[in-house]
Amino acid sequence: MKPQLLRVPNAQAHSFSVRQDKMTNINNRWHYHPEVELIHFHRGAGTQFVGDNIKRFFAGDIVLVGSLLPHYWRFDAPSEAEDVSGNVVSTVVHFMPDFWGEKFLDLSENKPVRLVLEKAGRGLLLTGRLKDEVRQQIACLDHAEGPDRIMTLMKILFTIYRSEEAVMLSSIGYQSVLLDSENDRINDIYEYTLNNFHKKIYLEHVAGIAGLVPNSFCRYFKSRTGKTYLQFLTEIRVGNACKLLMNDNINLKEVCYESGFANFSCFHRRFKEITGQSPHHYRITVAN
């Protein structure tokens, strides 16, 4: 993918930034930046893109994204029962990998920090007790001043290092070719797919949006993402199915068709390939 280079503002008084967002979809594009990003979602849910990984994200999730790793969080439209206005949606921490000095991470004592930042190059989803522990540390970081600020950030990274509950997101072979000239083309493909996955998508149409003929589009998309467009579209549809399965009032066939699958057997097969569970089992073990 060709993500957009994002310029992350930072207050002059601090060596790294901590902010609380009260709006969803602030950086509503596939983007990257040299800063490492640690994000804690307080509210909302949606589709998460980190490198070549696509999955649902939910309130409470904490993700560490490495320097220059493309990412994108597309929030669902809030329901009438969900009023997020004026409430903190996410806490976001941005810091340069070398903000503490060029030689700092070369110190033997700081090897754990360096290893965590290297793993973050694939994106890390924090789970279990690790997520709870880091959530409390992020809350402390938001109010910390002076040296405590830097020490709290180091504590967070060391906590991640000591745990086995950080799940890598993008594949080990993922490599992003960072060319800004194709930002609009890729984001147009993303937007069209996210807005139309629930109905039949014709390859000729999406290729036309990219300004390519179908054969050229297929080669282009595979070369930039490491996956076919059909794989990408299927992951989006399965992600939406995961969202719908949270609602017990929607039967499985409705989930299938509202997620853009043409028949139930295909839906069942693709869902299990991606999640490792049948839709029914997912509803029982995850959604409930």
Salt bridges, closest charged atoms under 4 A:
ASP21 OD1 - ARG19 NE 2.66
GLU35 OE1 - HIS33 ND1 3.81
GLU37 OE1 - HIS33 NE2 2.95
GLU37 OE1 - HIS71 NE2 3.19
GLU37 OE1 - HIS94 NE2 2.83
ASP76 OD2 - ARG56 NH2 2.60
ASP76 OD2 - LYS243 NZ 3.83
GLU133 OE2 - ARG162 NH2 3.80
GLU145 OE1 - HIS14 NE2 3.80
GLU182 OE2 - ARG224 NH2 3.36
ASP184 OD1 - ARG29 NH2 3.20
GLU191 OE2 - ARG74 NH1 2.93
GLU235 OE1 - LYS227 NZ 2.72
ASP248 OD1 - ARG283 NE 3.73
GLU273 OE1 - ARG270 NH1 3.13
